[in-house]
């Protein structure tokens, strides 16, 4: 056991559970960012001719990204699960795939690369030629979908139709009476005060 660490965790004794949770979340976000960069590197490898210098640069960049991702994944695995009960800020680590001990690369990743190099159809992309998936924050992914709201149907009837039916003569006859009454009341108020 290393000096100054809590047995089984690898953390110093004074670190709080929130700090551990934040470290796990940051490492998880780093891995997700590396996944996006790996997808972009694969896309550039597919766009350039296989025997060019750009292809070899993209290939070396891709292997560097994969090694970095694997290293961060091992660190995340070493950190263990989150000490906070019911924490949904990050995913729990499960064994992703077996690692080749000799080469230090992920076997599933290598087999996927070989398949993608042999594949005749391109990856699913949208209009901007970006990969067709998006990363979603763990909080958003953990939310339960909201049930569909039963909204009343939209009415398109003329709401002013009732006003059109009222005779304007009625207003002409009634309003002068009200106006006269108001004038009389004003005079009484002026006289009394």
C-alpha positions, -999 to +999 in steps of 0.1 A: +000+000+000+013+035-009+019+059+019-007+085+025-036+067+008-067+050+021-066+013+017-084+001-015-092+035-029-059+052-038-071+085-024-055+105+003-072+102+037-085+138+039-104+138+005-142+141+007-167+119-012-177+149-033-142+154-044-140+117-054-173+120-073-160+151-091-128+133-101-148+103-114-171+127-134-141+146-149-124+114-160-157+102-174-161+134-194-125+131-206-132+096-219-164+108-237-144+137-253-118+112-265-145+090-280-157+120-301-121+127-312-116+090-321-147+092-342-134+123-360-100+106-366-117+076-381-137+099-403-106+116-416-090+082-422-119+073-444-117+105-464-080+104-474-064+078-497-049+048-478-013+051-490-009+089-484+011+107-457-022+122-443-035+086-438-004+076-419-006+107-397-043+101-391-036+065-382-009+074-357-031+101-342-059+076-339-037+051-321-025+078-297-061+088-289-070+051-284-041+046-260-050+077-241-086+066-238-076+032-226-052+048-200-080+070-187-104+041-187-080+021-165-077+051-142-115+054-140-117+017-133-091+021-105-111+049-089-140+024-084-176+033-081-189+066-068-191+067-030-223+089-031-254+067-029-278+073-059-253+095-077-263+101-114-236+125-124-216+097-142-220+062-153-209+032-134-179+013-148-185-022-161-159-043-179-160-028-213-139-053-232-109-075-228-075-058-232-047-074-250-018-075-225+009-078-251+000-048-272-019-028-246-047-020-270-084-029-268-092-060-288-128-049-296-115-015-309-090-032-332-116-056-346-139-026-352-112-007-370-105-037-393-142-040-400-145-002-408-115-004-431-131-032-450-166-018-450-179-005-483-206+017-469-196+049-450-206+056-414-241+072-409-236+109-412-259+139-413-258+169-437-227+184-420-208+151-424-207+147-386-212+113-370-249+108-364-249+104-326-246+129-299-233+126-264-258+134-237-250+144-201-256+116-176-282+137-158-302+141-190-298+104-198-309+094-163-341+114-165-373+096-170-392+106-201-421+129-194-455+115-203-473+131-232-494+160-221-531+159-230-536+194-244-570+207-255-575+209-292-567+241-309-598+262-317-599+282-349-634+296-345-639+334-348-641+346-312-654+380-322-685+366-339-706+372-308-697+409-309-708+411-345-742+398-337-749+426-311-769+455-326-750+487-325-783+506-321-784+492-285-752+510-276-763+542-292-795+542-272-780+531-238-748+550-236-762+586-237-783+577-206-752+566-187-733+597-198-760+619-185-761+600-152-724+604-148-726+641-154-753+645-128-733+625-102-702+647-109-723+679-103-736+664-070-701+655-059-688+690-067-716+706-048-712+684-017-674+687-014 
